[in-house]
């Protein structure tokens, strides 16, 4: 059970790292002010998508924790970049 918790935290940390890094990098580029309007629009779109991805991840984690993650009834896993919870 303790292994499941550590694995879950490790996976969540990994899944959060990519969108956060993307948001930071693109926001730094946007702050430089030497981008064309189309580049700004493109980068803002990606920032928005990554923020939405983080929001969905947070919501899925909150829902699944309420359903019993960490108490032996749920096995968290990641598939194609998405959090998947297997109920046992």
C-alpha positions in Angstrom: 0.0 0.0 0.0 2.8 2.4 0.9 4.4 1.6 -2.5 1.2 2.5 -4.3 1.1 5.9 -2.6 4.7 6.6 -3.5 4.2 5.4 -7.0 1.0 7.6 -7.3 2.8 10.7 -6.0 5.7 10.0 -8.4 3.4 9.6 -11.4 1.4 12.7 -10.5 4.6 14.7 -10.1 5.8 13.6 -13.5 2.5 14.4 -15.2 2.5 17.9 -13.7 6.1 18.7 -14.7 5.6 18.8 -18.5 2.6 21.2 -18.6 4.2 23.4 -16.0 7.5 23.5 -17.9 5.6 24.3 -21.1 3.6 27.1 -19.5 6.8 28.7 -18.0 8.8 28.5 -21.2 6.0 30.0 -23.4 5.1 32.7 -20.9 8.7 33.8 -20.8 8.7 34.0 -24.6 5.5 36.0 -24.5 7.0 38.4 -22.0 9.9 39.2 -24.4 7.6 41.1 -26.7 9.4 40.3 -30.0 6.9 37.8 -31.3 4.5 38.2 -34.2 0.8 38.3 -33.5 0.4 34.8 -34.9 3.2 33.5 -32.7 1.6 35.1 -29.6 -1.8 33.6 -30.5 -0.2 30.2 -31.0 1.8 30.3 -27.8 -1.2 31.5 -25.8 -3.3 28.7 -27.2 -0.7 26.1 -26.0 -0.5 27.8 -22.6 -4.3 27.6 -22.4 -4.3 23.9 -23.4 -1.7 23.0 -20.8 -3.5 24.9 -18.1 -6.7 23.0 -19.0 -4.7 19.7 -18.9 -3.5 20.6 -15.3 -7.0 21.5 -14.3 -8.4 18.2 -15.6 -5.6 16.3 -13.8 -6.4 18.1 -10.6 -10.1 17.4 -10.9 -9.5 13.7 -11.7 -7.1 13.4 -8.7 -9.6 15.0 -6.3 -12.5 12.8 -7.5 -10.4 9.7 -7.3 -9.0 10.5 -3.9 -12.5 10.9 -2.6 -13.3 7.4 -4.0 -10.5 5.8 -2.1 -7.0 6.3 -3.5 -4.4 5.2 -1.0 -6.7 2.9 1.0 -6.3 -0.1 -1.1 -9.4 0.2 -3.3 -7.9 2.2 -6.2 -4.8 1.6 -8.3 -3.6 4.8 -10.0 -2.0 4.5 -13.4 -1.0 6.7 -16.3 -2.0 5.9 -19.9 -1.2 8.2 -22.8 -0.6 11.1 -20.5 -3.9 10.7 -18.7 -4.5 9.6 -15.1 -6.5 6.4 -15.0 -7.8 4.9 -11.8 -8.4 1.1 -11.6 -10.9 0.2 -8.8 -10.3 -3.2 -7.1 
